[in-house]
Amino acid sequence: MSHFSTSWQPVSRWYDQAVGSQGHYYHQHLILPGVTRLLELRSDSKLLDLACGQGVLARALDQSVSYVGIDMAKGLITTAQQQNSSERHQFLVGDVSKSLTIKEQNFTHAAIILALQNIEHPERVIHNAAEHLISQGKLVVVLNHPCFRIPRQSSWEIDEKNKLQYRRINRYLSPLKIPITTHPGQGQRSEVTWSFHWPLAALSVWLNQAGFMIEKIEEWGSDKKSEGKAAKMEDRSRSEFPLFLTVLARKN
């Protein structure tokens, strides 16, 4: 895959509105509670947030925690800075798949939240996390689940005979570069973002090569409930097919 820009600057306004100051539904109900639980931050912790977007994780933290967030989209960093209320939180514009614009190498924690699947070279981001973490430092990665949520290659289907809603997967092992139309109703006038798919094994290889050991894997499913005739079927499928894959790794 040749390198090209995957910055979300062109869709920064749309993304900021979609996420909001407190995060979207799954940020609030699954991701932010889960990430803060796994990080186990203390008052003396130092967190590096790679591809931080408009700073939704920072706003969910104790404001006394030292924090640096980096993202390539200037518009998202501007929003993060405007909403920041802590002197110990800093936001920088930068490409997290290249050499970082910070010199600190003593972060105790790092996070990559719902971003790795939108970066062409995720192995470089993981390497950067390792470069700036202390020994035994923690890294938490949250992804749209790479086994069950593959844009254009996975879908919900119904088995009418057995009254089951199931997940259909058309491709999995092959690396994929997938364009995502931000506003489908606008046709070719819509901005496009990119999603990159790799199988789960690739993530373990990248972590290992960067000097991490996987400590825990969690799979988070939707807590929403359906109504109507298909509610039982839909709720059961939600409980069986997780939305997010979360990995807690520790630097050797």
PyMOL commands that set and color helices and strands:
alter all, ss='L'
color gray80, all
select helices_A, chain A and resi 9-19+25-39+56-59+74-83+116-118+122-132+184-189+200-209+231-240
alter helices_A, ss='H'
color red, helices_A
select strands_A, chain A and resi 46-50+66-71+89-93+107-113+133-144+154-159+164-169+176-181+192-197+212-220+244-251
alter strands_A, ss='S'
color yellow, strands_A
deselect
rebuild
show_as cartoon
